[in-house]
Amino acid sequence: MIKKDTIPPVCALDYAFRRIGGKHKARILWYIFKQDNVMRYGELKKRIQNITSKMLTQTLRELEEDGLLNRKVYAQVPPKVEYSLTTTGMELIPFIDHIGAWGRKQMEKESQ
């Protein structure tokens, strides 16, 4: 379910970046995609550098609320939780890939 913002988006780009903007969201989606569309919390914590547990938990909740991630909880001890992309989340992957390619190109230019 997409969360309701108190201020309506001014355009489609505003709407989109409210869902995937920020420091970690696109990377979380990308890493889950690259791991056969399933990752556990601990795996994400190891992959994403410089993120606190609180921030990772908050970001995962926002992605789930926005309908981009599925969260599956297994009834076992210790608890096991897996995250996977929804169909809507999968639709973003080509765009995240394109942005990554642009970023690599810019980094190469700067290193010359």
NORZI-V779294 format. One line per field, one symbol per residue. ss: DSSP state (h for helix, s for strand, l for the rest). psi: psi as a letter, one per 20 degrees, with the letter a starting at -180 (. if undefined). burial: I if it has 9 or more other ideal C-beta (glycine too) atoms within 8 Angstrom, else O. Layout:
# NORZI-V779294
ss->???
psi->???
burial->???
This chain:
# NORZI-V779294
ss->lllllllllllhhhhhhhhhllllhhhhhhhhhhllllsshhhhhhhlllllhhhhhhhhhhhhhlllsssssslllllsssssslhhhhhhhhhhhhhhhhhhhhhhhhhl
psi->ppqoqhpqqirhgggghhhjrrhhghhggggggilkkpqrghgghhhoqlprgghggggggghghjkhqqppppnrpqqppqprqrggghhhghhhgghgggggghhgghi.
burial->OOOOOOOOIOOOOIIOOOIIOOOIIIIIIIIIIOIOOIIIIOIIIOIIOOIOOOIIOOIIOIIIIIIIIOIOOOOOOOOOIIIIIIOOIIOIIOOIIOIIOOOOOOOOOOOO
